[in-house]
């Protein structure tokens, strides 16, 4: 029997993802390049038995064709939450726009933007987004 996806389930999954990011940040702290965090973060998610895919192409449909845009998301967890990883001093608004675009094209109800180059990841290093796919999910 297939599990029904609910807002509660997606929210619980996002807490698990943020917990995994915090664990990686506890071990490494700020200062590494993005790829190092991504590899450790994927490993941490897998240690928590979460299904992940990473660096996969995102199809971009346009008027009956699929554009080859070379658009690749960082991590997709359980096919539901897109995670965009950064290790940067300044978060640019375009990072949010990119994450929202991934969410739209992947039909993912939630996205998390994580910046590992901060002092406290929980307070300042993560931002969560939802969209119309999340709004359409049942509460429980």
N, C-alpha and C positions, 0 to 999 in steps of 0.2 A: 504494500500500500504506500503510495506516494504522500509525503508530508506536505500539508497545505502551508503555503507561505503567508505569513501574517506580519503586521507591523511589529508586533512584540518579538517575533522570531528575528526579524531583520535588525531591530534595536539591540537585542541580546548579542547577535553576531557582531555588530559594530563595537560593542563594549569589549568583546573578546579580541577583536582586531586591535583596538587601541591599547589594550593590555599587553598584547604582543609587541607593539611598537615601543611601549614604555619599557618593557624588559630589554629590548635591543638597546635603547637609549641608556638604560642603567649600566649596561655592560660597556658600551662604547663612548657615551657622552658625545658632545659636539666635536666637529673637527675632521671627520672623514669625508671622502667623496661619496656621492649619492649611491653609486653601484655597490659599495661595501655594505651600506645600510640595507639596500634592497635584498641582497643575497642573504644576509643574516635574518632579515625580517621574514622572508619567504621560509627559511628554515624554521624560525620560531612558530610561524603559522602552521607549518606541517607537523611540528612537535605537538601542537594542540589539535591534531587530526582535522585540520581544515583543508578543504580542497582548494588549490590555487592554480592559476595559470598566470603567466607573466610574459610581457613583451610580445603580445599577439597583435596582429593587424586588426584594425577596426574597419569594417565595411562602411563606406560613405555613399549611400544612394543619391543619385541626382537625375531626375527626369528619365527614369527607366534604365539607367546604367549604374554600374558601381565604379566610382572613381578610385583610382590607385593613388591615394594621398599619402601613403607611407605613414599613416597614423597608427601609433602603437601605445596601448595603455601599459602602465607599470605592472599592476597586479589586479587580478579579479579573484575575489574570494567567494567560494561556493556559488559562483555564477550570479551573485546578487549585489555585491558591494565592490565598487571600483576604488582602488587606492592609488593616489598619485603621490609619489615620494619625492621629497626635495631635501637638499642639504645646502641651504643658501642663507645669506645674511638678511636679505630683504625678500619678502614675499610679494610678488607682483600680481596684480589683479588678473592678468592673462592666465595664470595657473588655475584660478577658479574657473575661468571660462573654458579652458581645455578640459578640466574634470567634468564640468557640466555637459560638454559635448560628448565625451566618452560615455557618460551615463545615458544620454539620449540615444546614441547609436547602438549601445549594448542593451538598451531597455533595462538598465539596472536601477532599482529604486533608491539606492543610496550611494553616496561617494564620500570618501574621506581624504582630505588633503593633509599630508603629514610633512612637517619640516623637522628634520633631525638636528639642524644646526641652531639649537636653542638651549637655554639653561634648563628649563623645565618643560618637558614635552607635554605633560598633561595640561598645564596652564596656558602655554603659548604656542605649542607645536602642532596642534591638530585642529581642524575645522571640518565639520560634517555638513553635508548637503543632502536634501531629499528633492524629489521631483514628482511629476504627476503619476508615475508608476508606483511610488510609495503611497501617495494619497489614495490610490485605487485599491490598495491592499486592505483586507479586513483587519480589524483591531486585534482579535484573538481567534 
